[in-house]
Amino acid sequence: MARGRDAWDVVWAERGRTRGELFGIFDCARRMPATYELVRRSELPAACLLGATASRPLHLVAPWCVHLSADSSRGAALVGASWGESCCLLVVTKAGAALPAVGQALEQLLWVELPSGKRTMFRYFDPRVFRRFVPTCDRGQWNEIRRHFCAFSCESADAWSVLTWDARGHDVVPTTTPLTSTSVDASRATDRRG
């Protein structure tokens, strides 16, 4: 929890630099149904990225876009409870961005076409996937991902650093901010490589 609070402070400062809004994409499939329950109990504005027509069972495992800066104390608690579980990608948007527009932009990134022509869901919101995918992007791909956003942040492989990609530039190398808390949550001391 302490690392999550430190991570919140890093990302909240990034949001302050851009004067934007802070959203999180929470992967409810990572810790079923715990992540979904955390999102629901936070009472923050949220939207299922699979759409409003998705069935209730699908909601339990779907990615959810949550407007974290709508209430910074609840946002901090949600990020703190999720940090180190590879279940959240944090996104800073332009000032005044509203949940419906942000959700729609994130949903567009969700579906990709494979070389075979088949459409499939791309789990970019999983930090393990995002960390590996972004460095492989060419300029056109990075431009497509970043066009509606100011920054993306997620946990490092060991969850002891915040990785932030500045979406306002063309560089796909993240800034790494080490977390300084000395308290280690032993319940989260699992292997998170990759």
SVG drawing of the C-alpha trace seen along z (x, -y; Angstrom):
<svg xmlns="http://www.w3.org/2000/svg" viewBox="-27 -23 41 38">
<polyline fill="none" stroke="black" stroke-width="0.4" points="0.0,0.0 2.8,-2.4 4.4,-1.9 1.0,-2.5 0.6,-5.8 4.1,-6.8 3.2,-5.9 0.0,-8.0 2.1,-11.0 4.4,-10.6 1.5,-10.3 -0.5,-13.0 2.5,-15.4 2.6,-14.5 -1.1,-15.3 -0.3,-18.7 2.4,-19.5 0.0,-19.1 -3.0,-20.4 -4.9,-17.5 -7.2,-14.8 -6.1,-11.4 -7.7,-8.2 -6.9,-4.6 -7.6,-1.5 -8.2,1.3 -7.9,4.9 -10.6,6.7 -9.5,10.1 -6.2,9.8 -7.6,10.5 -11.2,11.6 -13.4,10.3 -11.2,8.2 -10.3,5.6 -13.8,5.2 -15.0,4.8 -12.3,2.2 -13.4,0.2 -17.1,0.5 -16.6,-0.4 -14.4,-3.4 -17.6,-5.1 -15.5,-7.0 -17.0,-7.7 -16.2,-4.6 -17.1,-3.0 -16.6,0.6 -14.4,0.5 -16.4,3.4 -19.4,1.1 -22.5,0.5 -24.2,3.6 -21.6,6.0 -23.2,8.6 -22.7,8.6 -20.4,11.6 -18.2,9.8 -18.1,6.7 -16.3,8.7 -13.4,9.4 -13.4,6.4 -11.1,3.4 -12.7,0.4 -11.8,-3.3 -12.0,-5.2 -11.8,-9.0 -9.3,-9.1 -9.0,-12.9 -12.7,-13.2 -11.9,-12.6 -8.1,-12.5 -8.4,-10.7 -10.5,-7.9 -8.3,-7.8 -5.2,-7.5 -6.9,-4.7 -7.8,-2.7 -4.3,-3.1 -2.7,-2.2 -4.8,1.0 -3.9,2.0 -0.2,1.2 2.0,4.2 -0.7,6.4 -0.1,5.6 -3.8,4.5 -3.6,0.8 -2.4,-1.6 -2.6,-5.3 -3.4,-7.9 -3.1,-11.7 -5.4,-13.5 -5.8,-17.1 -7.6,-19.4 -11.4,-19.0 -11.4,-15.5 -14.6,-13.7 -15.1,-10.0 -17.2,-9.2 -14.6,-10.7 -11.6,-9.2 -13.4,-5.8 -14.2,-5.9 -10.5,-6.8 -9.2,-3.9 -11.8,-1.5 -10.6,-2.3 -7.1,-1.1 -8.6,2.1 -9.4,3.8 -6.7,4.7 -6.7,6.5 -4.3,9.4 -2.5,10.2 -5.1,12.9 -7.8,10.2 -9.3,11.4 -10.1,8.7 -9.1,9.4 -8.7,7.6 -5.3,6.2 -4.5,6.1 -2.4,2.9 -3.8,1.8 -1.8,4.7 1.5,3.1 3.4,6.2 2.1,5.8 2.4,2.0 6.1,2.1 7.0,4.6 4.8,3.2 5.6,-0.5 9.3,-0.2 8.5,1.8 6.2,-1.0 7.1,-2.8 6.3,-6.5 2.9,-5.9 1.9,-3.4 3.0,-5.6 1.2,-8.6 -2.0,-6.5 -1.7,-5.5 -0.8,-8.9 -3.0,-11.3 -5.6,-11.8 -3.3,-11.7 -0.5,-13.5 1.1,-10.7 0.9,-7.0 2.2,-5.5 2.5,-2.0 4.5,0.0 7.9,1.4 8.3,5.2 9.1,5.2 6.6,2.5 9.3,0.4 9.3,-2.3 6.8,-4.3 7.4,-4.2 6.0,-7.3 5.8,-7.8 5.4,-11.4 2.7,-11.2 3.4,-14.8 6.7,-13.8 7.9,-11.2 10.2,-9.4 9.0,-5.9 11.5,-5.6 9.9,-6.0 11.1,-8.1 11.7,-5.9 10.9,-7.3 12.0,-5.0 9.6,-4.7 11.2,-5.5 9.0,-3.8 10.8,-1.4 7.8,0.5 7.3,3.7 3.9,5.4 4.9,9.0 1.6,10.2 2.6,8.7 6.2,10.1 5.4,12.4 7.5,12.7 6.3,10.0 9.0,10.3 8.1,9.3"/>
</svg>
